[in-house]
Amino acid sequence: MFSISGTFDVVVVNLYPFYDKVTSTGGIEFEDGIENIDIGGPAMIRAA
């Protein structure tokens, strides 16, 4: 098991370019748009 003790000074998160994906030429299906929503990055930012 891996354990980290201490605190973090910086959290670096690369957010998925959702807007660019859904506004690309040719459009995108609703189901594909749902699959491309980034939930991990914003959750990490909020938790930090």
PyMOL Python script that loads the backbone (N, CA, C, O; Angstrom):
from pymol import cmd

cmd.read_pdbstr("""\
ATOM      1  N   MET A   1       0.845  -1.177   0.000  1.00  0.00           N
ATOM      2  CA  MET A   1       0.000   0.000   0.000  1.00  0.00           C
ATOM      3  C   MET A   1       0.890   1.239   0.000  1.00  0.00           C
ATOM      4  O   MET A   1       1.937   1.257   0.646  1.00  0.00           O
ATOM      5  N   PHE A   2       0.476   2.258  -0.716  1.00  0.00           N
ATOM      6  CA  PHE A   2       1.224   3.504  -0.853  1.00  0.00           C
ATOM      7  C   PHE A   2       0.588   4.570   0.019  1.00  0.00           C
ATOM      8  O   PHE A   2      -0.629   4.753  -0.007  1.00  0.00           O
ATOM      9  N   SER A   3       1.400   5.270   0.787  1.00  0.00           N
ATOM     10  CA  SER A   3       0.876   6.298   1.684  1.00  0.00           C
ATOM     11  C   SER A   3       1.741   7.553   1.600  1.00  0.00           C
ATOM     12  O   SER A   3       2.966   7.469   1.517  1.00  0.00           O
ATOM     13  N   ILE A   4       1.096   8.707   1.622  1.00  0.00           N
ATOM     14  CA  ILE A   4       1.794   9.990   1.626  1.00  0.00           C
ATOM     15  C   ILE A   4       1.399  10.728   2.899  1.00  0.00           C
ATOM     16  O   ILE A   4       0.216  10.921   3.178  1.00  0.00           O
ATOM     17  N   SER A   5       2.399  11.134   3.658  1.00  0.00           N
ATOM     18  CA  SER A   5       2.089  11.939   4.836  1.00  0.00           C
ATOM     19  C   SER A   5       2.637  13.340   4.613  1.00  0.00           C
ATOM     20  O   SER A   5       3.687  13.512   3.994  1.00  0.00           O
ATOM     21  N   GLY A   6       1.946  14.310   5.102  1.00  0.00           N
ATOM     22  CA  GLY A   6       2.347  15.696   4.902  1.00  0.00           C
ATOM     23  C   GLY A   6       1.287  16.448   4.118  1.00  0.00           C
ATOM     24  O   GLY A   6       0.154  15.988   3.975  1.00  0.00           O
ATOM     25  N   THR A   7       1.672  17.604   3.617  1.00  0.00           N
ATOM     26  CA  THR A   7       0.727  18.429   2.868  1.00  0.00           C
ATOM     27  C   THR A   7       1.259  18.715   1.473  1.00  0.00           C
ATOM     28  O   THR A   7       2.449  18.563   1.197  1.00  0.00           O
ATOM     29  N   PHE A   8       0.364  19.126   0.614  1.00  0.00           N
ATOM     30  CA  PHE A   8       0.713  19.529  -0.743  1.00  0.00           C
ATOM     31  C   PHE A   8       0.787  21.049  -0.798  1.00  0.00           C
ATOM     32  O   PHE A   8      -0.069  21.731  -0.234  1.00  0.00           O
ATOM     33  N   ASP A   9       1.790  21.581  -1.463  1.00  0.00           N
ATOM     34  CA  ASP A   9       1.901  23.021  -1.649  1.00  0.00           C
ATOM     35  C   ASP A   9       1.216  23.477  -2.926  1.00  0.00           C
ATOM     36  O   ASP A   9       0.685  24.585  -2.994  1.00  0.00           O
ATOM     37  N   VAL A  10       1.231  22.610  -3.943  1.00  0.00           N
ATOM     38  CA  VAL A  10       0.681  22.973  -5.247  1.00  0.00           C
ATOM     39  C   VAL A  10      -0.086  21.787  -5.817  1.00  0.00           C
ATOM     40  O   VAL A  10       0.364  20.645  -5.715  1.00  0.00           O
ATOM     41  N   VAL A  11      -1.237  22.054  -6.413  1.00  0.00           N
ATOM     42  CA  VAL A  11      -1.988  21.037  -7.145  1.00  0.00           C
ATOM     43  C   VAL A  11      -2.047  21.484  -8.592  1.00  0.00           C
ATOM     44  O   VAL A  11      -2.532  22.578  -8.884  1.00  0.00           O
ATOM     45  N   VAL A  12      -1.560  20.654  -9.500  1.00  0.00           N
ATOM     46  CA  VAL A  12      -1.552  20.975 -10.927  1.00  0.00           C
ATOM     47  C   VAL A  12      -2.555  20.065 -11.618  1.00  0.00           C
ATOM     48  O   VAL A  12      -2.474  18.841 -11.509  1.00  0.00           O
ATOM     49  N   VAL A  13      -3.506  20.670 -12.333  1.00  0.00           N
ATOM     50  CA  VAL A  13      -4.554  19.907 -13.002  1.00  0.00           C
ATOM     51  C   VAL A  13      -4.685  20.394 -14.434  1.00  0.00           C
ATOM     52  O   VAL A  13      -4.797  21.597 -14.674  1.00  0.00           O
ATOM     53  N   ASN A  14      -4.673  19.475 -15.381  1.00  0.00           N
ATOM     54  CA  ASN A  14      -4.947  19.803 -16.776  1.00  0.00           C
ATOM     55  C   ASN A  14      -6.404  19.469 -17.055  1.00  0.00           C
ATOM     56  O   ASN A  14      -6.793  18.301 -17.028  1.00  0.00           O
ATOM     57  N   LEU A  15      -7.204  20.481 -17.320  1.00  0.00           N
ATOM     58  CA  LEU A  15      -8.618  20.261 -17.599  1.00  0.00           C
ATOM     59  C   LEU A  15      -8.816  19.855 -19.053  1.00  0.00           C
ATOM     60  O   LEU A  15      -8.128  20.345 -19.949  1.00  0.00           O
ATOM     61  N   TYR A  16      -9.765  18.957 -19.273  1.00  0.00           N
ATOM     62  CA  TYR A  16     -10.078  18.494 -20.613  1.00  0.00           C
ATOM     63  C   TYR A  16     -10.743  19.637 -21.386  1.00  0.00           C
ATOM     64  O   TYR A  16     -11.601  20.326 -20.835  1.00  0.00           O
ATOM     65  N   PRO A  17     -10.367  19.850 -22.642  1.00  0.00           N
ATOM     66  CA  PRO A  17     -10.945  20.957 -23.432  1.00  0.00           C
ATOM     67  C   PRO A  17     -12.364  20.633 -23.913  1.00  0.00           C
ATOM     68  O   PRO A  17     -12.594  20.452 -25.108  1.00  0.00           O
ATOM     69  N   PHE A  18     -13.312  20.562 -22.971  1.00  0.00           N
ATOM     70  CA  PHE A  18     -14.684  20.164 -23.293  1.00  0.00           C
ATOM     71  C   PHE A  18     -15.330  21.097 -24.309  1.00  0.00           C
ATOM     72  O   PHE A  18     -15.949  20.632 -25.265  1.00  0.00           O
ATOM     73  N   TYR A  19     -15.194  22.403 -24.116  1.00  0.00           N
ATOM     74  CA  TYR A  19     -15.823  23.362 -25.023  1.00  0.00           C
ATOM     75  C   TYR A  19     -15.313  23.174 -26.447  1.00  0.00           C
ATOM     76  O   TYR A  19     -16.100  23.179 -27.394  1.00  0.00           O
ATOM     77  N   ASP A  20     -14.011  23.008 -26.604  1.00  0.00           N
ATOM     78  CA  ASP A  20     -13.445  22.802 -27.938  1.00  0.00           C
ATOM     79  C   ASP A  20     -13.974  21.518 -28.570  1.00  0.00           C
ATOM     80  O   ASP A  20     -14.216  21.469 -29.776  1.00  0.00           O
ATOM     81  N   LYS A  21     -14.152  20.491 -27.762  1.00  0.00           N
ATOM     82  CA  LYS A  21     -14.632  19.198 -28.271  1.00  0.00           C
ATOM     83  C   LYS A  21     -16.073  19.299 -28.768  1.00  0.00           C
ATOM     84  O   LYS A  21     -16.390  18.799 -29.848  1.00  0.00           O
ATOM     85  N   VAL A  22     -16.944  19.937 -27.995  1.00  0.00           N
ATOM     86  CA  VAL A  22     -18.359  19.975 -28.374  1.00  0.00           C
ATOM     87  C   VAL A  22     -18.669  21.024 -29.430  1.00  0.00           C
ATOM     88  O   VAL A  22     -19.731  20.968 -30.050  1.00  0.00           O
ATOM     89  N   THR A  23     -17.775  21.976 -29.650  1.00  0.00           N
ATOM     90  CA  THR A  23     -18.022  22.994 -30.673  1.00  0.00           C
ATOM     91  C   THR A  23     -17.175  22.769 -31.920  1.00  0.00           C
ATOM     92  O   THR A  23     -17.085  23.651 -32.774  1.00  0.00           O
ATOM     93  N   SER A  24     -16.556  21.601 -32.032  1.00  0.00           N
ATOM     94  CA  SER A  24     -15.729  21.311 -33.204  1.00  0.00           C
ATOM     95  C   SER A  24     -16.604  21.238 -34.453  1.00  0.00           C
ATOM     96  O   SER A  24     -17.815  21.042 -34.360  1.00  0.00           O
ATOM     97  N   THR A  25     -15.990  21.394 -35.605  1.00  0.00           N
ATOM     98  CA  THR A  25     -16.732  21.364 -36.864  1.00  0.00           C
ATOM     99  C   THR A  25     -17.421  20.020 -37.018  1.00  0.00           C
ATOM    100  O   THR A  25     -16.852  18.979 -36.691  1.00  0.00           O
ATOM    101  N   GLY A  26     -18.627  20.047 -37.509  1.00  0.00           N
ATOM    102  CA  GLY A  26     -19.399  18.826 -37.677  1.00  0.00           C
ATOM    103  C   GLY A  26     -20.265  18.495 -36.477  1.00  0.00           C
ATOM    104  O   GLY A  26     -21.131  17.624 -36.557  1.00  0.00           O
ATOM    105  N   GLY A  27     -20.041  19.180 -35.366  1.00  0.00           N
ATOM    106  CA  GLY A  27     -20.858  18.953 -34.181  1.00  0.00           C
ATOM    107  C   GLY A  27     -20.495  17.662 -33.472  1.00  0.00           C
ATOM    108  O   GLY A  27     -19.523  16.991 -33.819  1.00  0.00           O
ATOM    109  N   ILE A  28     -21.286  17.335 -32.486  1.00  0.00           N
ATOM    110  CA  ILE A  28     -21.052  16.133 -31.690  1.00  0.00           C
ATOM    111  C   ILE A  28     -22.400  15.633 -31.195  1.00  0.00           C
ATOM    112  O   ILE A  28     -23.292  16.431 -30.907  1.00  0.00           O
ATOM    113  N   GLU A  29     -22.553  14.333 -31.096  1.00  0.00           N
ATOM    114  CA  GLU A  29     -23.786  13.751 -30.572  1.00  0.00           C
ATOM    115  C   GLU A  29     -23.872  13.999 -29.063  1.00  0.00           C
ATOM    116  O   GLU A  29     -22.851  14.106 -28.384  1.00  0.00           O
ATOM    117  N   PHE A  30     -25.087  14.086 -28.555  1.00  0.00           N
ATOM    118  CA  PHE A  30     -25.303  14.348 -27.134  1.00  0.00           C
ATOM    119  C   PHE A  30     -24.597  13.308 -26.264  1.00  0.00           C
ATOM    120  O   PHE A  30     -23.938  13.661 -25.286  1.00  0.00           O
ATOM    121  N   GLU A  31     -24.730  12.035 -26.615  1.00  0.00           N
ATOM    122  CA  GLU A  31     -24.123  10.961 -25.834  1.00  0.00           C
ATOM    123  C   GLU A  31     -22.599  11.084 -25.808  1.00  0.00           C
ATOM    124  O   GLU A  31     -21.969  10.831 -24.781  1.00  0.00           O
ATOM    125  N   ASP A  32     -22.007  11.475 -26.949  1.00  0.00           N
ATOM    126  CA  ASP A  32     -20.559  11.668 -26.998  1.00  0.00           C
ATOM    127  C   ASP A  32     -20.144  12.862 -26.142  1.00  0.00           C
ATOM    128  O   ASP A  32     -19.088  12.844 -25.510  1.00  0.00           O
ATOM    129  N   GLY A  33     -20.973  13.890 -26.125  1.00  0.00           N
ATOM    130  CA  GLY A  33     -20.692  15.049 -25.282  1.00  0.00           C
ATOM    131  C   GLY A  33     -20.687  14.681 -23.810  1.00  0.00           C
ATOM    132  O   GLY A  33     -19.822  15.129 -23.057  1.00  0.00           O
ATOM    133  N   ILE A  34     -21.650  13.867 -23.396  1.00  0.00           N
ATOM    134  CA  ILE A  34     -21.724  13.415 -22.005  1.00  0.00           C
ATOM    135  C   ILE A  34     -20.469  12.625 -21.636  1.00  0.00           C
ATOM    136  O   ILE A  34     -19.934  12.783 -20.538  1.00  0.00           O
ATOM    137  N   GLU A  35     -20.005  11.782 -22.547  1.00  0.00           N
ATOM    138  CA  GLU A  35     -18.811  10.975 -22.289  1.00  0.00           C
ATOM    139  C   GLU A  35     -17.550  11.825 -22.154  1.00  0.00           C
ATOM    140  O   GLU A  35     -16.580  11.386 -21.536  1.00  0.00           O
ATOM    141  N   ASN A  36     -17.543  13.019 -22.715  1.00  0.00           N
ATOM    142  CA  ASN A  36     -16.356  13.872 -22.706  1.00  0.00           C
ATOM    143  C   ASN A  36     -16.340  14.895 -21.579  1.00  0.00           C
ATOM    144  O   ASN A  36     -15.439  15.732 -21.530  1.00  0.00           O
ATOM    145  N   ILE A  37     -17.305  14.852 -20.678  1.00  0.00           N
ATOM    146  CA  ILE A  37     -17.313  15.776 -19.546  1.00  0.00           C
ATOM    147  C   ILE A  37     -16.231  15.353 -18.558  1.00  0.00           C
ATOM    148  O   ILE A  37     -16.172  14.194 -18.148  1.00  0.00           O
ATOM    149  N   ASP A  38     -15.381  16.296 -18.182  1.00  0.00           N
ATOM    150  CA  ASP A  38     -14.289  16.037 -17.237  1.00  0.00           C
ATOM    151  C   ASP A  38     -14.818  16.233 -15.823  1.00  0.00           C
ATOM    152  O   ASP A  38     -15.193  17.346 -15.452  1.00  0.00           O
ATOM    153  N   ILE A  39     -14.854  15.167 -15.030  1.00  0.00           N
ATOM    154  CA  ILE A  39     -15.309  15.311 -13.643  1.00  0.00           C
ATOM    155  C   ILE A  39     -14.153  15.241 -12.653  1.00  0.00           C
ATOM    156  O   ILE A  39     -14.262  15.747 -11.536  1.00  0.00           O
ATOM    157  N   GLY A  40     -13.054  14.621 -13.050  1.00  0.00           N
ATOM    158  CA  GLY A  40     -11.923  14.456 -12.132  1.00  0.00           C
ATOM    159  C   GLY A  40     -11.171  15.744 -11.863  1.00  0.00           C
ATOM    160  O   GLY A  40     -10.853  16.053 -10.714  1.00  0.00           O
ATOM    161  N   GLY A  41     -10.882  16.503 -12.922  1.00  0.00           N
ATOM    162  CA  GLY A  41     -10.101  17.731 -12.773  1.00  0.00           C
ATOM    163  C   GLY A  41     -10.779  18.772 -11.901  1.00  0.00           C
ATOM    164  O   GLY A  41     -10.181  19.237 -10.931  1.00  0.00           O
ATOM    165  N   PRO A  42     -12.022  19.156 -12.220  1.00  0.00           N
ATOM    166  CA  PRO A  42     -12.706  20.142 -11.377  1.00  0.00           C
ATOM    167  C   PRO A  42     -12.898  19.668  -9.934  1.00  0.00           C
ATOM    168  O   PRO A  42     -12.852  20.479  -9.008  1.00  0.00           O
ATOM    169  N   ALA A  43     -13.111  18.378  -9.737  1.00  0.00           N
ATOM    170  CA  ALA A  43     -13.266  17.857  -8.377  1.00  0.00           C
ATOM    171  C   ALA A  43     -11.965  18.011  -7.589  1.00  0.00           C
ATOM    172  O   ALA A  43     -11.986  18.349  -6.406  1.00  0.00           O
ATOM    173  N   MET A  44     -10.824  17.759  -8.259  1.00  0.00           N
ATOM    174  CA  MET A  44      -9.534  17.929  -7.591  1.00  0.00           C
ATOM    175  C   MET A  44      -9.274  19.387  -7.241  1.00  0.00           C
ATOM    176  O   MET A  44      -8.758  19.690  -6.165  1.00  0.00           O
ATOM    177  N   ILE A  45      -9.633  20.297  -8.158  1.00  0.00           N
ATOM    178  CA  ILE A  45      -9.438  21.726  -7.901  1.00  0.00           C
ATOM    179  C   ILE A  45     -10.277  22.166  -6.710  1.00  0.00           C
ATOM    180  O   ILE A  45      -9.802  22.894  -5.838  1.00  0.00           O
ATOM    181  N   ARG A  46     -11.523  21.720  -6.679  1.00  0.00           N
ATOM    182  CA  ARG A  46     -12.405  22.116  -5.584  1.00  0.00           C
ATOM    183  C   ARG A  46     -11.930  21.546  -4.243  1.00  0.00           C
ATOM    184  O   ARG A  46     -12.009  22.216  -3.213  1.00  0.00           O
ATOM    185  N   ALA A  47     -11.444  20.323  -4.268  1.00  0.00           N
ATOM    186  CA  ALA A  47     -10.964  19.698  -3.031  1.00  0.00           C
ATOM    187  C   ALA A  47      -9.702  20.376  -2.507  1.00  0.00           C
ATOM    188  O   ALA A  47      -9.447  20.392  -1.303  1.00  0.00           O
ATOM    189  N   ALA A  48      -8.915  20.938  -3.432  1.00  0.00           N
ATOM    190  CA  ALA A  48      -7.665  21.586  -3.001  1.00  0.00           C
ATOM    191  C   ALA A  48      -7.987  22.894  -2.322  1.00  0.00           C
ATOM    192  O   ALA A  48      -7.080  23.601  -1.883  1.00  0.00           O
TER     193      ALA A  48
END
""", "prot")
cmd.dss("prot")
cmd.show_as("cartoon", "prot")
cmd.util.cbc("prot")
cmd.orient("prot")
